[in-house]
Amino acid sequence: QLVESGGGLVQAGGSLRLSCAASGIIFSINTVGWYRQAPGKQRESVATIAPGGSTTIADSVKGRFTISRDNAKTTVYLQMNSLKPEDTAVYYCNTRRNYELDVGWGQGTQVTVSS
């Protein structure tokens, strides 16, 4: 129902854009977010976007990451600029509700930032 893409290997200071393709129903009524899990750490919220467009951004990525949505494509994007090695993680897309319930996770997309 939510399919992530766009990860990869990038040098510190570089950029990546992640995409999350969602079904129309999920997209239209749910807050959708990007979450990440680094090795040995708990999964954390990176950014969320509500159906009306309001967003939340984690302090650790504020000013570097931007979340957006394309209603026509029912896709949510995460633009990541000025990447740091500490951004290395598997990035997941999910609804905020599923994140709170810890269910509905896909395979995610690996982001690796080299120093």
C-alpha positions, 0 to 999 in steps of 0.5 A: 500500500505504501512503496518507498524508493529513492535511497542510495549511497551519497557523500556527506553534503549531498542530496537525495529525494525519497518517494512514497507511492500510496493508494488513493484512499490512504493518501487522501485521509491519512497523515503520512510520514517518513520514519527512519531506523539506524543500526542499533537504534529505535525507529524515529519520526523524520517528517509527516504531512497531513492531507491538508498539507501541514507538516512536522519536521524532526529537529535533527533534520530541520532546515535540511529535509523537506516533506511534500506531497503530489496529490495527482500522483498520490505520492509523498516525497522527502527531499534530503539536502546537506546529508550527514553520516548520521542520517544513514538509516533505513527510511520507511514511509507509513501512515502516522497511525500505523507508526503509533501502532508499530504496524504496516511497515514495508521494506524501506529504502536504505540511505547511506551517507559516507563521510 
